[in-house]
Amino acid sequence: MASLPTEHLVDIDRETGELISGWPRIKQSIYVILTTRLRSRIMRLWWGSDFLNMQDKPGNEEVLFGGMMAAIAAINTYEPEFKVTKVAIDAFDSTGDITFTIEGYDLVDAQLKRTKQTI
């Protein structure tokens, strides 16, 4: 059984180049996981998610449910400091933009966190 992390990981902010940790790092990690298509990274073909496969498809329940399940599976697999409890698709428009809310627990701080993002 894997042990829970005891302190936050440190990463580099994609926008500023500064060091980040805690909730800002987790939000960035979630965004990167969901915007990286599987088999698109040469050295990590297994890393990423099928979440973006929702784009350019009809916004029916089957596509939305599949996207939510892909998001949950990928985040819970590749983000060690966060456990997803809920994914909600807030908007899915004709331009291909997907607005979603992800809720879950920061495993280090043991707090419920929520982020809303558009891809």
N, C-alpha and C positions, 0 to 999 in steps of 0.2 A: 504494500500500500504506500502510495506517495505521501510524503509529509507536506504540510501546509507551509508556505513561505513565512518567514518571521520578520523580514524587512523588505521594503520595496526595492525592485530592480532599478537601475539607472540606465538611461538611454540618452540619445541625442535628439533634440527637437528638430524635426524636418524643415521647419520654417526659419529658425534663428541660429541653429547650430549650438545652442546652449544645452547644458545637461538638464534633464528632467527626470523626475521620479514620481511615484504616487499616482493619483488620479489622472493628471495630465498625460503621463506616460501610458497608462492603461487605455485612455481614450484614443491616443495616437495609434497604439497597437491594434485596437479594434478596427479602426479605419483602414490601416494597412492590410490587415488580414482580409477584410471584406472586399477591398479593391484589388487584391492580387488574385488573378485567375490561377487555378491549378495548372501545373505543368508549364508555367510561364517564367519561372526562375531557373536558370541553367543549373546551378549547384544545389537547388532545393526543389526539385520537380514536385514533390509531395506536399509542399507548403502553399497555403492560400485557401480559397473557398470557391464554391460554385454559386455564391450569392449574386454575382454580376450576370449570371446566366438568365436572370429574370428580365434584364433589359431587352428591349425589342421583342417582347412576347406579350400576348394579351394579358390584361390585368385580371384574369379570372382567379377563382379561389385555389385551383390546383397550382398555378404558377406562384401565387403569393405564399401559399403554405410551404411549397418546396423551397422558396427563397428563405423563409423564416427558419426552416429546419436546417438548411445549409449554413445559415449564419450561426445558429446555436451550436451546431456540431463543430464548426471551425473555431469559434471563439473559445469554447470549452476545451478544445484540443490544444490550441497554440498559445493561449494566454494564461500562464500559470497563476496569476494574481487575481483572477476574476472568474466568477461562476455565474453564468447567465440564468436568470429566472424567467425572463419574458422578453419577447421581441414583438414589436407591433409595427406594421407598415402604415404610416400616417398618410402618405400621398404617393401615388404612382401615376405620373401624368404622361401625356403623349410625346413629350420631349425626351423621355427616357430617364428623367430624374426620379430617384426613389428617395423619399424621406421616411426615416424609420426611427423608432425609439427602442433603445436596448436598456434593460434593467437587470441588475444582478448585484452580487455581493463582492466587495473588495475583500479578498480573503486575508489580507494583512491587517487592515484596520477593522475588519468585521463590521462593515457598514454597508447599507443598501445604497447603491449609486445608480444614476440614470443619465444617459446621454442621448441627445437627438441630433442626427446628422443627415445630410443629403448627399447622395452620390449620383 
